[in-house]
């Protein structure tokens, strides 16, 4: 779903900046963004932890917790994909949009690159952007007796991972309350379309266009005949059960939210009730982003040869 920003908000606007402060040029970019926003009359909160050698003086520093994002118009991320995922956690908690400007390496989740920072800030100031919903996953872990022992959510993926790296995790995969296959594995990835270009892609899964509502299941280094990735309905319930005799496991959401999964436990994942509200600044198709970010070879492409701009089938 696509929406336009709410222009009926109170006169006092507030933006939460979430920067990666590991490099001096990142800090300089963050200060420049804060300066431009404040010059436009927008209050700026900065979610960053002071570190040795990093000057964060003169900034309104707030902790990394949902309360810091309350009352904000959006979360503005300056960093790579890891920073974006942690910032999306705050945006998701209070249901506000998130915008990423890549100051890292690949930056697949970012909307624009560092060289377009000032232009992006101007678009935020003028509210000339739109908002898309990105599907999430809701995840629950149950113990062997069926008692809930933890729940969380994921934008990219929920990764069921063995904690015993000297052996395998004995798991049974289930879709919609029916068994699919059992195998020994390093783990199982349950991914959203957004996460299909992340860990699931590295594990051999397909790329899903973000407009697609679906759940991707990728066994990770499984020892069995049937270990192919599965793309299932967004209405499906995906479950992974571990054998009671296997090693303990852990469920990792987006690489940093974690739930314990004792031997004999069960993890269930469904389409999330609340999406992540994703700020878009342009109409670049996902295909172009894929080619650019992954540096795919497209030399020799000529395009449709139909004359004019008529690309209808």
N, C-alpha and C positions, 0 to 999 in steps of 0.2 A: 504494500500500500504506500502511496506517495501523498504527502501533505505539504502545505506551505506553513512557514512559521507563524505563530500567533503574534499579531501586531497590535493586540489590544491590552498588552501587559502594562503594569504600572510604569510611571515615568522613570523610576530608578531601576536601571537594568544592572544585572550582575552576571559575570562570567567566571567560571571556575577553570583556571589554567592548571593543567597537569603536565609538567615538563620532565624530560629526562635530563638530569643535571650532571651527567658524567663527563661532559666536555665543556670547555670554556665557550666555544662558539654556540653550544646549545643554550647556555645561560644567557649569552648576549641576545640570542633570538627570543628567548622568553622575556627578557627585559624590554626588548623592542615591541613585542606584542602587547605587553602590559601598558607600555607608554602610549601606544596608539589607541588602545581601548579606553584608557583613562582620559586621554585628550578628547575623546568623543563623549565623555560624561558617564562612562560605564564603570561600575565598581568591579574590581578584579580581586579575586581570591586566588592564592597560589598553593596548590597541594604539593609540597616538596619538603623533604627532610634536610636540614642543614648538615653539610658534610665538611670535613677538613679541607680548607682551600677553596671552598665555594662560597662566594659572597651573595647572600640573599637578603641583605639589609634593605630596608625601605619597602619591603613587600609584606602584604597581609597573608602570612603563612597560616595554613589550616592543616589539620591531620587528615590522613587517608581514612575517612569514614563517611558513611552516607550523609550524616548531618552537615558535612561541609558543602555538599551539593544542593542542599535544600534552599529553595528560593532562587536558584540560578536559572538563567535562560538556556544555557548549554554548558557542556564540558568541552573545553578546547585542549586537545592533546598535542604536545610538541615532542616528538620522539619516534621510536620505532614501534613494531608490532607488540612487543612486550609491554611497553608503556601504554599503548592503546587499550590492550586487554584489561589492564588494571584500572584504567580510567573508565572504561565501559562498565566496570563493576559498580562504580559510583553513579554513573548516569542511569543504569538499569534500576538501581535501588530506589531512585526517586522519580523515575520515568521522565527524564529530560533528554534532549538530543546530545549526540557526541560527534565531534569533528576532529579528524586527525590530520596533522601536517607532518610529513615524514622528515625527521632529522636523523634517521638511522640508516640501515642498509637497504634491504628489499622494501620494507614498509608497505606490504600488500594491503593492509587495512587502512592506510592513510588516503585521504582524498586528494591532497596536493603535495608538492615537494617544497623543500626549504626555500628555493629561489622564488617561490610564489607567495611567501609568507605575508608580505604587506598587502598584496592583492586579496588574499584570503581574509585578512583582518577587515579590510574595507567591505567585503561582502557580508561579514558578520555584523559590522556596524550598521550597514544599510538594510540588513535582513533580506538580502537578495540571495537566498538559498532555498532549497526544498528539503523535505525530510522523507526518507524511506524507512519502512519497517524491515528489519532483518530478523529472521527466525532464530529462536533460541531453543535450548533443551532444558527441561526440568528433570532432575535426577534424584532418585531416592534409593537408599541402601537399606536392606532388611537383613536381620540375622537369620540363623538357621531355623528359628522358631517362628519366623514371620513378623517379628517385632521391628518397627522402624528404628534405625540407629543413626540416621543422618540424611540430610537432604541439601541440595544445592542447585545451581544452574550453570549453563555454559553457553557462550557465544560461538566458540569454535568447536570444541569437542569435549566429551567425557572419555577419559582413557583409563580402562581397567588394566592395572599393571601388577605383575608379580613382584613381591618384595624380596623373594629369594632368587637372586641372579645366577645361582649355581644350578637351578632346576627350572622346570616349566610350571605354568599355571594350568591345572586341569579344569577346563571350563565347558559349560554347555550353553549354546546360543539358542535363544527362544525369540520368536516373533509372534505377537498376538496370541500369547498363551499356548503356542504349539512349539515343540522342539524342532530345531533345524539341523544342528550338528554338534557333536562334542569333539574336543581336540585338546591337545597340550599346546601351549602357546606362551609367548612373552606377555601377551595381553590382547585386549580387544578395544578398538576405537569406535565410538559412536559419535558421529559428526553431523553438524549442520551443513547446509550448502556453503556458508561463509567459511567454515573450517575445512572444506574439502581441498583447499589449496595450502593447508598447513600440515600438521602432523599426519593426517590421513593420506595426503598426497605422497609424502615421503615413504609411507608404509605400503604404497602401491594402489591406493584408491583412485577413482576417477575424479575429474574436476566437474563440479556441479555449478551451473550458473546461479547467482544469488537470487534471481527472481523465482527460482524453482523452490517450492515447498516440498521437502523430502528429508528423510533421515538416511544417512550413509553408515553402513556397518563394515568395518575393515578388521579382520583377524590379523594380529601382528605376529609375524614369524610363527605361524601355526604349523604343527606337524600332523597333517591329515590330507586326504585326497580332496575334500571340498573345503577350500579356504578362500574362495573368491569373494571380493567385496560385494555387498548387497545394497541396493537402493530401494528403500521401502516407503510406503505411504506416510505422509505426515500425521495421519490418524493412527498409525501403528504404535504399539508398545513394544519396545525392544528390551529384552532382559538377558543378563549374563549371570549364570549361577556358577559358583565354584564348588568343586567336590570337597566333601568334609575332610578328606585325607590330604588335600593339597596344601600348599604354603599359603600364608596370609597374603592378601593383596591390598591395593589401595586404588581409589578412584580419584583421578586428577582432572579437575575442570579447568580448561584453559591454561594448564600448566602451573597454577598457583593456589587454587581452592581445592582442598583435599579432604576425602572421607576415607576412614578405615573400612576395610572389607575383610572380616575374619574368614577363616576357612569355613566353607559351607554356607556363606552368605550369598545374597542376591542383589544385583543392582538393576533398577528399571529406569528407562529413559523415554520420555515422550516429548512432543512438541511443547515448547514453553508457553505458558499463559501470557507472559509479557515479552514482547519483542524488544530489541534494541533499536532506538530511534536514531537513524543514521543520517547525518547531514551530507547532502550532495551539493556541490558548487557548479557542476557542469553536467553535460549530457554524454560524456565519453562512454561508449559501450564497454561492457565487461570484456569483450574480446580484445579490445585495444589494451586494456589494463593487463590482461593475461600475457599478451605478447611482450609488452614493455617490461613488466616486472620479472618475468621468467626469461627474458631475452631470447624469445623463440625465433628461429630463422624463418623469414617470410620472403626472402629474395626470390624473384621470378613470378611473384603474384601479379596477375593482370586485372582481376576483378571481373564482374559480369560484363559480357560483351553484347549488350542489347540496345545500345544507343540511348542517348539522353540519360535521364535519371529514373527510368521505369524499371524497377527491380522486382516487379510483381511476378509471381509464379504463373 
